[in-house]
Amino acid sequence: MANYTFSKFMQAINLLNAGDPAPVREISDQDVPRRFTMSGVAQLPFGPGKLLNVTNPVASRLVGGWEISGIYTYQMASRSDGVNIICLHPEQILLPRTQRTTDHYFNTAPSITLGADQLVNNVRTFPLRFPQIRQPDTNNVDLSLIKNNRINGERNVQFRFEALNAFNHPLLSSSAYGNVQTGPTSGDLWPDS
């Protein structure tokens, strides 16, 4: 099975400034524009009546009844919420993919980072979320190896060996980490906890 979702989640619930007459229309922090999932289950061709026909009852129990399954998920991550960057050149905020690390995900050079230079009160004109700033994508594979054993023809005992995140890809965009840190003086991906 495979599924591909292409979407755009817009909202109008936040004010840019406290005195604004209406909320600003913007892309939601829950926007996930692309998601692809693929899954499958296959019985291995070993055992009675299969490609590798095993008629010995003991050998048939050992090599028969095996299945493999897997789920692949790619998801373009949601927008980062709460962008509080005062920046002279917003297009320069996001570093190229090859330069991003969990310690330095954003380019803070075009930002006004000195506390003395920050404005106490100002009218905001930048959006709440810059379109190019997203949390890292999800790229995950889960695998299973399953052994089914028939007991007395009526019951089945199943042994499962599962590997969640089988290739150990970091899932940095999961909610366990919270939103990306986007303060004006930090290029870190997440705040220290």
C-alpha positions in Angstrom: 0.0 0.0 0.0 1.2 3.5 -0.6 -0.3 6.9 0.2 0.8 10.4 -0.8 -0.7 13.6 0.7 -0.1 17.1 -0.7 -1.8 19.8 1.4 -1.6 23.4 2.6 -3.0 24.3 6.1 -3.8 28.0 6.4 -5.2 29.8 9.5 -6.2 33.2 10.6 -6.2 33.1 14.4 -3.1 35.3 15.4 -2.6 39.0 15.5 0.7 40.4 14.4 0.3 43.3 16.9 -2.1 43.6 19.8 -3.9 46.6 18.2 -4.5 44.9 14.8 -8.2 44.9 13.8 -8.1 41.3 12.4 -6.0 38.2 12.5 -3.3 37.7 9.9 -3.8 34.9 7.3 -0.8 32.6 7.5 0.4 29.1 7.1 -0.3 27.1 10.2 2.4 25.7 12.5 0.6 22.3 11.9 1.1 22.6 8.1 2.6 19.3 6.7 2.6 19.9 2.9 4.0 16.5 1.9 3.6 13.0 3.4 4.4 9.7 1.8 3.9 6.4 3.4 4.4 2.9 1.9 3.8 -0.4 3.7 3.8 -4.0 2.8 3.5 -7.6 4.1 4.9 -10.7 2.4 4.8 -14.3 3.4 8.1 -16.1 2.8 7.8 -19.0 0.3 8.9 -21.7 2.7 6.7 -24.6 4.0 4.0 -27.0 2.8 2.6 -26.1 -0.6 5.0 -23.1 -1.1 7.8 -22.5 -3.5 10.2 -24.3 -1.2 7.9 -27.2 -0.4 8.9 -28.8 2.9 7.0 -31.9 3.8 8.9 -33.1 6.9 6.7 -32.0 9.9 9.6 -30.8 12.1 11.3 -28.9 9.2 8.0 -27.5 8.1 7.3 -26.0 11.5 10.8 -24.4 11.5 10.8 -22.9 8.1 7.1 -22.3 7.5 4.9 -19.4 8.6 7.4 -16.6 8.2 6.3 -13.1 7.2 8.2 -9.8 6.7 6.6 -6.4 6.8 7.7 -2.8 6.7 6.5 0.7 6.8 8.3 3.7 5.2 7.4 7.3 6.1 8.7 10.5 4.7 7.1 13.7 6.0 8.0 17.3 5.2 8.1 18.8 8.7 5.7 21.4 10.0 6.5 25.1 10.2 8.4 26.4 13.2 6.1 28.3 15.5 6.9 31.4 17.4 9.6 33.0 15.2 10.9 35.9 17.2 13.7 37.0 14.9 14.4 40.6 14.2 16.2 40.2 11.0 17.5 42.6 8.3 17.5 39.9 5.6 14.9 37.1 6.3 15.9 35.1 3.2 19.3 34.4 4.8 18.0 32.8 8.0 18.0 29.2 7.0 21.4 27.6 6.4 22.0 25.3 3.4 21.2 21.6 4.2 24.8 20.6 4.2 25.6 23.2 7.0 22.7 22.4 9.3 23.4 20.7 12.6 21.4 20.5 15.8 23.8 23.0 17.3 23.6 25.5 14.4 20.5 25.2 12.3 19.9 28.9 11.6 22.1 31.7 10.4 22.0 34.3 13.1 24.4 36.7 11.3 21.6 38.8 9.6 19.7 39.1 12.9 19.9 41.8 15.5 21.4 39.8 18.3 22.6 42.3 20.8 20.2 42.9 23.7 20.9 46.7 23.6 19.8 46.8 19.9 16.5 45.0 20.5 13.4 47.1 20.5 11.3 47.1 23.6 8.1 48.1 21.7 7.6 48.1 18.0 5.0 47.5 15.3 5.6 44.1 13.8 5.6 43.8 10.0 7.3 40.4 9.6 5.1 37.3 9.6 4.8 35.1 12.7 6.4 32.3 10.7 8.9 32.6 7.8 7.9 30.2 5.0 11.4 28.7 4.6 11.9 27.8 8.3 10.6 24.3 9.1 11.5 21.6 11.6 13.6 18.8 10.1 11.8 16.2 7.9 10.8 12.7 9.1 12.4 9.9 7.2 11.7 6.6 8.9 11.6 2.8 8.3 9.9 0.3 10.6 10.5 -3.4 9.9 9.0 -6.7 11.3 9.8 -10.4 11.0 6.9 -12.5 12.1 6.7 -16.3 12.8 3.2 -17.9 12.9 2.9 -21.3 14.5 -0.4 -23.3 14.2 -1.4 -25.3 17.3 -4.0 -28.0 16.9 -5.2 -26.5 13.6 -7.4 -24.0 15.5 -4.9 -21.7 17.4 -2.0 -19.6 16.3 1.0 -18.5 18.3 2.9 -15.6 16.8 6.4 -14.5 17.5 7.3 -10.9 16.4 10.7 -9.3 16.0 10.3 -5.6 15.3 12.7 -2.8 14.6 11.2 0.6 15.0 13.3 3.2 13.2 15.3 0.4 11.8 18.0 2.6 10.2 18.3 4.8 13.3 17.4 8.1 11.5 17.0 10.8 14.1 13.4 11.9 14.4 14.2 15.5 15.4 10.8 16.9 14.4 8.9 14.8 16.9 6.9 16.6 19.6 9.2 15.2 22.3 11.7 17.9 21.3 9.1 20.8 21.1 9.4 23.5 18.4 12.6 24.7 16.9 14.4 27.4 18.9 14.0 30.6 16.9 15.1 33.3 19.3 17.1 36.2 17.9 20.3 35.1 19.7 20.2 31.4 19.1 21.0 29.3 16.1 20.3 26.1 18.0 17.6 23.7 16.8 16.1 23.2 20.3 16.4 25.1 23.5 18.5 23.5 26.3 16.3 21.7 28.7 
